C-alpha cells in the first residue's frame, strides 16, 4: 500500500499478518476506495480488516488518514498510536500522529511525535518543517530555528521555509539573521507581499529607514498599490527628513473625507431613529465579543467587536451598506481626477466588496494605531457617542486620529496627525494605509462605531 496523507515514501511491510486469504484482497480494496475518493467505504473496509487482523500498521495508518480527513481527529490519534504500537519504527505514523496532535492543539505531544519521526527518517524535509511549526506555536524560538534550518539544509529554495525561519530568528532576537532570511525568501519569490511585509516591518523597527524605502519600492514594483507598503514607506520617508515626500503619500487634506448624513434612509423617521436602530443591532449582534490577546491593537477588556456586520439578517445595516457603497464610489470617483502617478492611485479598484464590523467601547477607549491590510478605502460611521466627546474641558478625548504610527516603530520625527471630532451620523473615509486610532477617553456611556473596508475585486 502506498502511504496516504502526503507522506513522501513507502508504507511499511505489515506485521502480524492474519492467515485469512481475504486480507490481501481487502487491503487492495481499501486502497482503491481511498484513491477513488470513497473515504467512508475505505474506512469501513479498514475496520473490516482490523476485526480479524487488529495489528496491521499500514491499515491502521490508512484508517487514521481517513478519519483525519473526515474530521474525526481523536480517533485518528488512537489509530496512529495503534499503528506505532504494532510497528515502533513506523516513521509515517509518527509524523501523521504529530499532524493530528497539532490539529487538537496538543503542540507539546506533537513535537515529541515529530522528533521520533525525524530520528527514523532524518532526511525527510516535511518532518523538520512541521516540527518547526509546532515549536514556533509553543514560542520555543531557538528550537524552531534549528528545525527550520535542518529543513533548509535539505532544500534551501523554498521561500515559505526561509520566511518561517526568519520569523523565529526575529523572535529569538537574532534580527540580522532574520533580515537575511526574509531577503532570501523575497529572492526566491519576488512577488510575495507577505515576505516584504516581514522584512519592511523589521527594518523599520530597527530604524533602518533607507532600507525600508528601498524594500517598499521593490514591493510596490512587484505588488502595485499594496496598502501596507505605502504606509511603511511614508513613515520611513518622515524619518529620513523627507517630509514633503511623506506628506505626498499621507496627505491628510487630500485623502480624508468627512460626510455628514442629515437625511435618514427610507423607512426611518429620523437620523436619530436610524442611529438608534444601528446601535441596537450592534449590541444584539450574536458575534459581539472582546477580541483575543493575539490581536494586540484591538484587544482591550472594554472593547467589543462584532464579526461581519453586514451578514444576514442585516436589519438596519442594509441601509448603512448602501450609504457606504455610495460614499466609496463618490470617494474613488473624486480621486480618479488626481495624480495617477501616486502610489495609491496606480491601481484603483473598479469593483469592491464591503466588509464591516461594529466596535463597542464601554466606559473607556483604547484602540491603538493600526491599518487595514486588506482594504483599499477604509471608513467609520458613528451611531452612538458618549457626552464626553462634546465636553470642552476634555480636549480631544474619544476623537478619531489619523497619521500617528504605532510606538513599536520608535519614530524620532513627530508625525503629522489630524484629529476629527466624531458626531452621530458622521462617516469618515480614508486610504486603508493611513494609521488611525481612537484617542483614549473615560466615560459612563457607550461609544458605538461601525468600521468598514472596501476590498478590491478588480
TIZA-751825 format. One record per residue (C-alpha): x, z, y; residue in one letter; residue number from 1. Coordinates in Angstrom, 3 decimals, padded with zeros to 6 digits. Layout:
N
{r {X Z Y} 'A' NUM},
...
end
This chain:
458
{r {000.000 000.000 000.000} 'X' 1},
{r {001.285 -000.832 003.470} 'X' 2},
{r {001.234 002.055 005.903} 'X' 3},
{r {-001.734 002.219 008.308} 'X' 4},
{r {-001.661 003.698 011.769} 'X' 5},
{r {001.118 001.561 013.220} 'X' 6},
{r {003.912 003.047 011.088} 'X' 7},
{r {006.921 000.696 011.121} 'X' 8},
{r {007.793 000.947 007.431} 'X' 9},
{r {006.503 001.128 003.890} 'X' 10},
{r {004.323 003.794 002.313} 'X' 11},
{r {005.959 005.869 -000.391} 'X' 12},
{r {005.539 005.342 -004.082} 'X' 13},
{r {002.641 007.596 -005.100} 'X' 14},
{r {003.392 010.606 -007.234} 'X' 15},
{r {001.161 012.313 -009.752} 'X' 16},
{r {-000.489 009.024 -010.741} 'X' 17},
{r {-003.502 009.555 -012.968} 'X' 18},
{r {-003.791 007.729 -016.206} 'X' 19},
{r {-007.068 006.074 -015.252} 'X' 20},
{r {-006.758 002.262 -015.264} 'X' 21},
{r {-009.161 002.231 -012.284} 'X' 22},
{r {-006.595 003.781 -009.943} 'X' 23},
{r {-004.589 000.627 -009.031} 'X' 24},
{r {-007.775 -001.355 -008.535} 'X' 25},
{r {-009.369 001.311 -006.338} 'X' 26},
{r {-006.218 001.673 -004.259} 'X' 27},
{r {-006.130 -002.066 -003.580} 'X' 28},
{r {-009.847 -001.985 -002.827} 'X' 29},
{r {-009.370 000.806 -000.267} 'X' 30},
{r {-006.618 -001.126 001.499} 'X' 31},
{r {-008.651 -004.339 001.505} 'X' 32},
{r {-011.582 -002.479 003.059} 'X' 33},
{r {-009.277 -000.884 005.620} 'X' 34},
{r {-007.733 -004.231 006.618} 'X' 35},
{r {-011.216 -005.740 006.938} 'X' 36},
{r {-012.217 -003.022 009.376} 'X' 37},
{r {-014.704 -001.424 006.979} 'X' 38},
{r {-013.455 002.075 007.673} 'X' 39},
{r {-016.336 004.091 006.219} 'X' 40},
{r {-016.182 002.157 002.947} 'X' 41},
{r {-012.413 002.546 002.740} 'X' 42},
{r {-012.732 006.290 003.303} 'X' 43},
{r {-015.367 006.539 000.593} 'X' 44},
{r {-013.082 004.698 -001.836} 'X' 45},
{r {-010.187 007.039 -000.956} 'X' 46},
{r {-012.399 010.028 -001.658} 'X' 47},
{r {-013.426 008.499 -004.974} 'X' 48},
{r {-009.746 008.186 -005.950} 'X' 49},
{r {-008.957 011.734 -004.845} 'X' 50},
{r {-011.700 013.229 -007.003} 'X' 51},
{r {-009.745 012.380 -010.153} 'X' 52},
{r {-006.232 011.962 -008.670} 'X' 53},
{r {-006.008 014.506 -005.819} 'X' 54},
{r {-002.225 014.303 -005.302} 'X' 55},
{r {-001.850 010.689 -004.242} 'X' 56},
{r {000.152 010.907 -000.976} 'X' 57},
{r {-000.459 007.328 000.109} 'X' 58},
{r {-004.202 007.640 -000.477} 'X' 59},
{r {-004.282 010.952 001.392} 'X' 60},
{r {-002.383 009.349 004.274} 'X' 61},
{r {-004.742 006.382 004.393} 'X' 62},
{r {-007.726 008.736 004.427} 'X' 63},
{r {-006.007 010.634 007.250} 'X' 64},
{r {-005.575 007.449 009.273} 'X' 65},
{r {-009.218 006.527 008.801} 'X' 66},
{r {-010.543 009.949 009.753} 'X' 67},
{r {-008.335 009.836 012.854} 'X' 68},
{r {-009.919 006.536 013.864} 'X' 69},
{r {-013.362 007.984 013.222} 'X' 70},
{r {-012.632 010.968 015.463} 'X' 71},
{r {-012.513 013.478 012.602} 'X' 72},
{r {-009.154 014.850 013.674} 'X' 73},
{r {-009.323 018.268 011.987} 'X' 74},
{r {-009.948 016.565 008.657} 'X' 75},
{r {-007.095 014.132 009.358} 'X' 76},
{r {-004.720 017.093 009.820} 'X' 77},
{r {-005.805 018.531 006.471} 'X' 78},
{r {-005.326 015.178 004.740} 'X' 79},
{r {-001.852 014.619 006.217} 'X' 80},
{r {-000.855 018.165 005.245} 'X' 81},
{r {-002.057 017.480 001.705} 'X' 82},
{r {-000.047 014.247 001.627} 'X' 83},
{r {003.071 016.169 002.717} 'X' 84},
{r {002.435 018.857 000.099} 'X' 85},
{r {002.355 016.105 -002.528} 'X' 86},
{r {005.492 014.427 -001.160} 'X' 87},
{r {007.699 016.541 001.114} 'X' 88},
{r {009.853 013.644 002.293} 'X' 89},
{r {006.857 011.534 003.355} 'X' 90},
{r {008.080 010.699 006.869} 'X' 91},
{r {004.984 008.672 007.795} 'X' 92},
{r {002.707 011.618 007.044} 'X' 93},
{r {004.839 013.999 009.136} 'X' 94},
{r {004.731 011.518 012.045} 'X' 95},
{r {000.983 010.925 011.854} 'X' 96},
{r {000.376 014.644 011.427} 'X' 97},
{r {002.162 015.068 014.751} 'X' 98},
{r {-000.141 012.468 016.335} 'X' 99},
{r {-003.218 014.268 015.024} 'X' 100},
{r {-001.974 017.649 016.254} 'X' 101},
{r {-001.351 016.189 019.725} 'X' 102},
{r {-004.938 014.967 019.824} 'X' 103},
{r {-006.059 018.528 019.069} 'X' 104},
{r {-003.855 019.897 021.850} 'X' 105},
{r {-001.556 021.667 019.387} 'X' 106},
{r {001.643 020.452 021.001} 'X' 107},
{r {003.971 023.091 019.527} 'X' 108},
{r {002.925 022.245 015.971} 'X' 109},
{r {003.174 018.533 016.793} 'X' 110},
{r {006.791 018.995 017.919} 'X' 111},
{r {007.652 020.517 014.532} 'X' 112},
{r {005.953 017.649 012.700} 'X' 113},
{r {007.826 015.040 014.747} 'X' 114},
{r {011.124 016.845 014.206} 'X' 115},
{r {010.597 016.760 010.448} 'X' 116},
{r {009.772 013.048 010.641} 'X' 117},
{r {012.864 012.392 012.768} 'X' 118},
{r {015.086 014.185 010.285} 'X' 119},
{r {013.756 011.978 007.485} 'X' 120},
{r {013.789 008.701 009.464} 'X' 121},
{r {016.231 009.194 012.372} 'X' 122},
{r {016.347 005.514 013.340} 'X' 123},
{r {012.640 005.014 013.980} 'X' 124},
{r {012.015 004.883 017.722} 'X' 125},
{r {008.290 005.858 017.779} 'X' 126},
{r {009.105 009.273 016.335} 'X' 127},
{r {011.533 010.141 019.133} 'X' 128},
{r {009.211 008.718 021.795} 'X' 129},
{r {006.236 010.780 020.635} 'X' 130},
{r {008.444 013.838 020.251} 'X' 131},
{r {009.479 013.356 023.881} 'X' 132},
{r {005.819 013.056 024.922} 'X' 133},
{r {004.906 016.303 023.168} 'X' 134},
{r {007.863 018.179 024.637} 'X' 135},
{r {007.033 016.813 028.085} 'X' 136},
{r {003.476 018.126 027.750} 'X' 137},
{r {004.959 021.555 026.989} 'X' 138},
{r {007.252 021.442 030.022} 'X' 139},
{r {010.356 021.536 027.835} 'X' 140},
{r {012.144 019.059 030.051} 'X' 141},
{r {015.679 019.101 028.644} 'X' 142},
{r {014.481 018.760 025.063} 'X' 143},
{r {012.151 015.930 026.107} 'X' 144},
{r {015.029 014.196 027.884} 'X' 145},
{r {017.103 014.409 024.715} 'X' 146},
{r {014.257 012.925 022.638} 'X' 147},
{r {013.745 010.031 025.056} 'X' 148},
{r {017.497 009.443 025.187} 'X' 149},
{r {017.540 009.193 021.398} 'X' 150},
{r {014.723 006.639 021.546} 'X' 151},
{r {016.560 004.667 024.241} 'X' 152},
{r {019.693 004.594 022.124} 'X' 153},
{r {017.627 002.613 019.618} 'X' 154},
{r {016.178 000.253 022.246} 'X' 155},
{r {017.144 000.619 025.931} 'X' 156},
{r {014.989 -002.318 027.031} 'X' 157},
{r {011.622 -000.540 027.032} 'X' 158},
{r {010.556 000.067 030.638} 'X' 159},
{r {007.989 002.717 029.734} 'X' 160},
{r {010.646 004.730 027.909} 'X' 161},
{r {013.009 004.517 030.874} 'X' 162},
{r {010.269 005.793 033.180} 'X' 163},
{r {009.333 008.651 030.842} 'X' 164},
{r {013.000 009.581 030.683} 'X' 165},
{r {013.118 009.582 034.478} 'X' 166},
{r {010.085 011.863 034.738} 'X' 167},
{r {011.579 014.601 032.551} 'X' 168},
{r {015.033 014.237 034.113} 'X' 169},
{r {013.447 014.745 037.519} 'X' 170},
{r {011.511 017.780 036.294} 'X' 171},
{r {014.718 019.181 034.832} 'X' 172},
{r {016.411 018.962 038.237} 'X' 173},
{r {018.615 016.010 037.295} 'X' 174},
{r {017.496 013.866 040.228} 'X' 175},
{r {020.426 011.434 040.295} 'X' 176},
{r {019.854 010.543 036.659} 'X' 177},
{r {016.107 010.265 037.262} 'X' 178},
{r {016.673 007.773 040.087} 'X' 179},
{r {018.864 005.697 037.784} 'X' 180},
{r {016.221 005.791 035.037} 'X' 181},
{r {013.461 004.658 037.404} 'X' 182},
{r {015.699 001.831 038.647} 'X' 183},
{r {016.299 000.703 035.064} 'X' 184},
{r {012.535 000.726 034.433} 'X' 185},
{r {011.976 -001.474 037.501} 'X' 186},
{r {014.782 -003.845 036.482} 'X' 187},
{r {013.053 -004.294 033.122} 'X' 188},
{r {009.579 -004.645 034.660} 'X' 189},
{r {009.897 -005.740 038.304} 'X' 190},
{r {006.137 -005.868 038.968} 'X' 191},
{r {005.389 -002.376 037.617} 'X' 192},
{r {003.867 -000.457 040.506} 'X' 193},
{r {003.953 002.900 038.706} 'X' 194},
{r {007.740 002.913 038.353} 'X' 195},
{r {008.170 002.001 042.034} 'X' 196},
{r {005.911 004.945 042.877} 'X' 197},
{r {008.070 007.359 040.880} 'X' 198},
{r {011.244 006.077 042.495} 'X' 199},
{r {009.985 005.926 046.091} 'X' 200},
{r {008.423 009.399 045.946} 'X' 201},
{r {011.593 010.942 044.541} 'X' 202},
{r {013.781 009.208 047.109} 'X' 203},
{r {011.521 010.403 049.919} 'X' 204},
{r {011.592 013.967 048.604} 'X' 205},
{r {015.399 013.676 048.702} 'X' 206},
{r {015.224 012.463 052.337} 'X' 207},
{r {016.809 009.127 051.415} 'X' 208},
{r {014.770 007.162 053.929} 'X' 209},
{r {016.797 003.888 053.883} 'X' 210},
{r {016.462 003.667 050.092} 'X' 211},
{r {012.725 004.371 050.400} 'X' 212},
{r {012.251 001.457 052.784} 'X' 213},
{r {014.268 -000.837 050.514} 'X' 214},
{r {012.262 000.272 047.468} 'X' 215},
{r {008.917 -000.116 049.220} 'X' 216},
{r {009.824 -003.587 050.478} 'X' 217},
{r {010.656 -004.691 046.919} 'X' 218},
{r {007.477 -003.001 045.712} 'X' 219},
{r {005.355 -004.876 048.247} 'X' 220},
{r {007.026 -008.202 047.411} 'X' 221},
{r {006.062 -007.828 043.768} 'X' 222},
{r {002.757 -005.986 044.336} 'X' 223},
{r {001.358 -007.083 047.732} 'X' 224},
{r {-000.854 -004.678 049.702} 'X' 225},
{r {-000.066 -001.733 047.415} 'X' 226},
{r {-001.585 001.197 049.275} 'X' 227},
{r {000.945 003.871 048.329} 'X' 228},
{r {003.926 001.656 049.160} 'X' 229},
{r {002.713 001.125 052.724} 'X' 230},
{r {002.122 004.836 053.242} 'X' 231},
{r {005.529 005.898 051.903} 'X' 232},
{r {007.310 003.212 053.889} 'X' 233},
{r {005.674 004.394 057.105} 'X' 234},
{r {006.976 007.943 056.562} 'X' 235},
{r {010.486 006.655 055.839} 'X' 236},
{r {010.466 004.496 058.966} 'X' 237},
{r {009.484 007.524 061.032} 'X' 238},
{r {012.366 009.478 059.514} 'X' 239},
{r {014.732 006.648 060.454} 'X' 240},
{r {013.603 006.886 064.057} 'X' 241},
{r {011.786 003.542 063.882} 'X' 242},
{r {008.552 004.920 065.270} 'X' 243},
{r {007.285 001.568 066.549} 'X' 244},
{r {007.505 000.067 063.076} 'X' 245},
{r {005.920 003.166 061.546} 'X' 246},
{r {003.130 003.076 064.136} 'X' 247},
{r {002.511 -000.585 063.359} 'X' 248},
{r {001.733 000.407 059.757} 'X' 249},
{r {-000.186 003.581 060.575} 'X' 250},
{r {-001.944 002.506 063.756} 'X' 251},
{r {-004.450 005.301 064.247} 'X' 252},
{r {-006.199 003.473 067.081} 'X' 253},
{r {-006.487 000.110 065.387} 'X' 254},
{r {-007.350 001.141 061.850} 'X' 255},
{r {-009.515 004.265 062.197} 'X' 256},
{r {-013.201 003.533 062.729} 'X' 257},
{r {-015.885 006.141 063.532} 'X' 258},
{r {-019.538 005.192 063.039} 'X' 259},
{r {-022.381 007.453 064.127} 'X' 260},
{r {-025.689 006.792 062.372} 'X' 261},
{r {-028.647 007.735 064.543} 'X' 262},
{r {-031.483 005.868 062.786} 'X' 263},
{r {-032.469 007.156 059.326} 'X' 264},
{r {-032.657 004.880 056.268} 'X' 265},
{r {-036.071 003.672 055.126} 'X' 266},
{r {-038.104 006.422 053.532} 'X' 267},
{r {-036.691 009.269 055.642} 'X' 268},
{r {-038.403 010.635 058.734} 'X' 269},
{r {-035.151 011.522 060.489} 'X' 270},
{r {-031.387 011.709 060.047} 'X' 271},
{r {-031.771 015.465 059.586} 'X' 272},
{r {-034.112 014.857 056.657} 'X' 273},
{r {-031.744 012.300 055.141} 'X' 274},
{r {-028.717 014.555 055.504} 'X' 275},
{r {-030.600 017.495 054.027} 'X' 276},
{r {-031.531 015.338 051.029} 'X' 277},
{r {-027.890 014.328 050.555} 'X' 278},
{r {-026.791 017.967 050.742} 'X' 279},
{r {-029.333 018.997 048.096} 'X' 280},
{r {-028.266 016.079 045.902} 'X' 281},
{r {-024.628 017.189 046.164} 'X' 282},
{r {-025.350 020.857 045.450} 'X' 283},
{r {-027.598 019.972 042.488} 'X' 284},
{r {-025.195 017.384 041.077} 'X' 285},
{r {-024.514 018.183 037.388} 'X' 286},
{r {-020.787 017.426 037.732} 'X' 287},
{r {-020.095 019.626 040.783} 'X' 288},
{r {-017.119 021.853 039.879} 'X' 289},
{r {-013.823 023.296 041.111} 'X' 290},
{r {-011.029 020.759 040.380} 'X' 291},
{r {-008.369 021.829 037.892} 'X' 292},
{r {-004.904 023.037 038.787} 'X' 293},
{r {-003.462 019.696 037.652} 'X' 294},
{r {-004.738 018.185 040.921} 'X' 295},
{r {-002.993 020.474 043.427} 'X' 296},
{r {-004.116 018.722 046.621} 'X' 297},
{r {-007.758 019.185 045.546} 'X' 298},
{r {-007.531 022.484 043.675} 'X' 299},
{r {-008.917 025.401 045.667} 'X' 300},
{r {-011.307 028.147 044.484} 'X' 301},
{r {-013.628 027.483 047.421} 'X' 302},
{r {-013.703 023.703 046.935} 'X' 303},
{r {-016.094 021.980 044.552} 'X' 304},
{r {-016.136 018.229 043.927} 'X' 305},
{r {-018.534 016.014 042.005} 'X' 306},
{r {-017.664 013.154 039.743} 'X' 307},
{r {-019.210 009.762 040.606} 'X' 308},
{r {-021.714 010.500 043.368} 'X' 309},
{r {-023.246 007.012 043.132} 'X' 310},
{r {-024.153 007.402 039.451} 'X' 311},
{r {-027.785 007.303 038.376} 'X' 312},
{r {-030.076 008.910 039.285} 'X' 313},
{r {-028.830 008.114 042.770} 'X' 314},
{r {-031.645 009.622 044.804} 'X' 315},
{r {-030.605 009.638 048.485} 'X' 316},
{r {-027.124 008.385 047.509} 'X' 317},
{r {-028.650 004.915 047.054} 'X' 318},
{r {-029.355 004.667 050.786} 'X' 319},
{r {-025.900 006.052 051.581} 'X' 320},
{r {-024.349 003.439 049.306} 'X' 321},
{r {-025.991 000.679 051.336} 'X' 322},
{r {-024.660 002.263 054.529} 'X' 323},
{r {-021.166 002.442 053.031} 'X' 324},
{r {-021.182 -001.189 051.917} 'X' 325},
{r {-022.335 -002.446 055.311} 'X' 326},
{r {-019.751 -000.340 057.083} 'X' 327},
{r {-016.916 -001.555 054.825} 'X' 328},
{r {-017.981 -005.196 055.276} 'X' 329},
{r {-018.016 -004.810 059.080} 'X' 330},
{r {-014.679 -002.974 058.999} 'X' 331},
{r {-012.930 -005.656 056.933} 'X' 332},
{r {-014.537 -008.411 058.964} 'X' 333},
{r {-013.061 -006.939 062.121} 'X' 334},
{r {-009.602 -006.524 060.617} 'X' 335},
{r {-009.572 -010.127 059.431} 'X' 336},
{r {-009.255 -011.178 063.058} 'X' 337},
{r {-005.977 -009.282 063.407} 'X' 338},
{r {-002.371 -009.857 062.435} 'X' 339},
{r {-002.329 -011.273 058.886} 'X' 340},
{r {001.412 -010.597 058.680} 'X' 341},
{r {000.630 -006.866 058.498} 'X' 342},
{r {001.379 -005.415 055.047} 'X' 343},
{r {-002.162 -004.064 054.806} 'X' 344},
{r {-003.739 -007.423 055.604} 'X' 345},
{r {-001.695 -009.632 053.284} 'X' 346},
{r {-004.316 -009.497 050.544} 'X' 347},
{r {-007.620 -008.040 051.821} 'X' 348},
{r {-010.359 -007.896 049.182} 'X' 349},
{r {-013.269 -010.302 049.339} 'X' 350},
{r {-015.213 -008.122 046.934} 'X' 351},
{r {-015.014 -004.423 046.195} 'X' 352},
{r {-016.581 -001.670 044.163} 'X' 353},
{r {-017.524 001.638 045.722} 'X' 354},
{r {-016.653 004.941 044.126} 'X' 355},
{r {-017.734 008.170 045.754} 'X' 356},
{r {-017.692 011.935 045.350} 'X' 357},
{r {-019.133 014.887 047.218} 'X' 358},
{r {-016.863 017.694 048.446} 'X' 359},
{r {-018.422 021.109 048.959} 'X' 360},
{r {-016.294 023.657 050.833} 'X' 361},
{r {-017.608 027.214 050.663} 'X' 362},
{r {-016.540 029.743 053.305} 'X' 363},
{r {-013.129 028.189 053.910} 'X' 364},
{r {-011.381 024.838 053.711} 'X' 365},
{r {-008.122 023.978 052.036} 'X' 366},
{r {-007.738 020.271 051.419} 'X' 367},
{r {-004.076 019.229 051.553} 'X' 368},
{r {-002.790 015.856 052.874} 'X' 369},
{r {-003.292 013.074 050.343} 'X' 370},
{r {-004.054 009.383 049.992} 'X' 371},
{r {-006.340 007.440 047.655} 'X' 372},
{r {-004.145 005.270 045.464} 'X' 373},
{r {-006.870 003.020 044.027} 'X' 374},
{r {-008.788 002.281 047.205} 'X' 375},
{r {-008.326 -000.243 049.982} 'X' 376},
{r {-010.706 001.195 052.547} 'X' 377},
{r {-011.487 004.899 052.347} 'X' 378},
{r {-014.139 006.848 054.164} 'X' 379},
{r {-016.028 010.079 054.569} 'X' 380},
{r {-019.591 010.852 055.632} 'X' 381},
{r {-020.747 014.278 056.815} 'X' 382},
{r {-024.166 015.607 055.867} 'X' 383},
{r {-023.784 019.385 056.396} 'X' 384},
{r {-021.351 021.288 058.617} 'X' 385},
{r {-020.730 024.951 059.494} 'X' 386},
{r {-021.284 026.105 063.065} 'X' 387},
{r {-017.569 026.817 063.486} 'X' 388},
{r {-016.963 023.069 063.872} 'X' 389},
{r {-018.539 023.316 067.359} 'X' 390},
{r {-017.003 026.659 068.335} 'X' 391},
{r {-014.842 026.302 071.438} 'X' 392},
{r {-012.580 029.224 070.514} 'X' 393},
{r {-011.709 027.850 067.068} 'X' 394},
{r {-009.680 024.857 068.189} 'X' 395},
{r {-009.813 022.129 065.535} 'X' 396},
{r {-010.722 024.347 062.563} 'X' 397},
{r {-012.598 022.280 059.980} 'X' 398},
{r {-011.795 018.962 061.668} 'X' 399},
{r {-010.663 015.824 059.826} 'X' 400},
{r {-006.988 014.988 060.383} 'X' 401},
{r {-005.128 011.728 059.729} 'X' 402},
{r {-001.402 010.937 059.800} 'X' 403},
{r {000.237 014.123 058.504} 'X' 404},
{r {002.304 013.574 055.297} 'X' 405},
{r {002.489 016.220 052.531} 'X' 406},
{r {005.018 019.031 053.057} 'X' 407},
{r {006.869 018.070 049.863} 'X' 408},
{r {008.481 015.172 051.753} 'X' 409},
{r {010.239 017.648 054.086} 'X' 410},
{r {009.998 015.229 057.011} 'X' 411},
{r {012.082 016.120 060.049} 'X' 412},
{r {010.286 013.868 062.537} 'X' 413},
{r {006.988 015.169 063.875} 'X' 414},
{r {004.319 012.668 062.733} 'X' 415},
{r {001.729 011.098 064.974} 'X' 416},
{r {-001.615 012.566 063.987} 'X' 417},
{r {-005.231 012.267 065.015} 'X' 418},
{r {-007.895 014.928 064.550} 'X' 419},
{r {-011.572 013.949 064.551} 'X' 420},
{r {-014.387 016.409 065.025} 'X' 421},
{r {-016.939 015.974 062.215} 'X' 422},
{r {-020.610 015.518 063.063} 'X' 423},
{r {-023.572 015.206 060.735} 'X' 424},
{r {-024.374 011.523 060.429} 'X' 425},
{r {-020.772 010.517 061.213} 'X' 426},
{r {-018.831 008.156 058.951} 'X' 427},
{r {-015.065 007.709 059.335} 'X' 428},
{r {-013.306 004.651 057.853} 'X' 429},
{r {-009.540 004.178 057.466} 'X' 430},
{r {-006.998 002.427 055.214} 'X' 431},
{r {-006.575 004.227 051.909} 'X' 432},
{r {-002.847 004.739 052.543} 'X' 433},
{r {-003.472 006.957 055.588} 'X' 434},
{r {-002.638 010.536 054.663} 'X' 435},
{r {-005.535 012.801 055.568} 'X' 436},
{r {-006.719 016.357 055.163} 'X' 437},
{r {-009.265 018.941 056.281} 'X' 438},
{r {-007.808 021.370 058.820} 'X' 439},
{r {-008.227 024.910 057.392} 'X' 440},
{r {-011.205 026.929 058.545} 'X' 441},
{r {-013.205 030.022 057.659} 'X' 442},
{r {-016.971 030.077 057.958} 'X' 443},
{r {-020.033 031.679 056.434} 'X' 444},
{r {-021.760 028.311 055.914} 'X' 445},
{r {-021.040 025.467 053.503} 'X' 446},
{r {-019.384 022.230 054.610} 'X' 447},
{r {-020.529 019.155 052.633} 'X' 448},
{r {-018.984 015.712 052.965} 'X' 449},
{r {-019.264 012.544 050.902} 'X' 450},
{r {-015.943 010.726 050.424} 'X' 451},
{r {-015.663 007.174 049.129} 'X' 452},
{r {-013.251 004.341 048.383} 'X' 453},
{r {-013.820 000.588 048.441} 'X' 454},
{r {-011.780 -000.531 045.433} 'X' 455},
{r {-010.693 -004.204 045.455} 'X' 456},
{r {-012.216 -006.564 042.882} 'X' 457},
{r {-010.577 -009.730 044.219} 'X' 458},
end
